Amino acid sequence: MRSYDYKGYKLVSNDNAENPRVNLHGADGTLVATFTNLGDATRRVDAFVGLSPPVRKQKRFNWHAPCQYNEANKARFHNRATTALRKLARALELAPGTYEIRRNRAGIAVSGEITLHGDHIYVQISQPFGGFDSGVLYRRCRGRRDYTGGRNHFESLDTLNAIEVLATRIERNLGPPISRMRMK
């Protein structure tokens, strides 16, 4: 076992080559998350304390380009949102088969919704009406037939350009790591 202090967090790694694990502990000693390598753990801490994780230079997608009455923008919005939700599922360490991603294109006057619905989490992306920047909705749920779930949380659409930051906020607001939640 090796222990590291990193920006107020304690990282404890095992020396098992077959099943490497790095446990991330908060300042009070509680287990926050488990990772398979030290790099992932430090990136999550950086995102959690509000620092930008190191990302390669890429053009940021404009999530606010109007989809209403513009079929090309709507198609781009749905494609990018689907890709973002796949990346979010990986960042949250959701196992394949424990979630599904659905699209609802809706009518011509709205953006429609793209939804990641898992056994314990519900995330929906849409362009909100009325000028509010709350296009990412997420909450706990109890299975894939639960459409009301727990308390709603909202994030800006721009957080989809930084999936690790969004994943960290989701885990901070919803509790234990989503991939290890048990249905009650």
Buried (B, 14 or more C-beta within 10 A) or exposed (E): EEEEEBEEBBBBBEEEEEEEEBBBBEEEEEEBBBBEEBEBBBBBBBBBEEEEBEEEEEEEBBBBBEBEEBEEBBEBBBEBBBBBBBBBBEBBBBEEEBBEBEBEBEEEEBBBBBBBBBBBBBBBBBBBEEEEBBBBBBBBBBEBEBEEBBEEBEBBBBBBBBBBBBBBBBBEEBEEBBBEBEEE
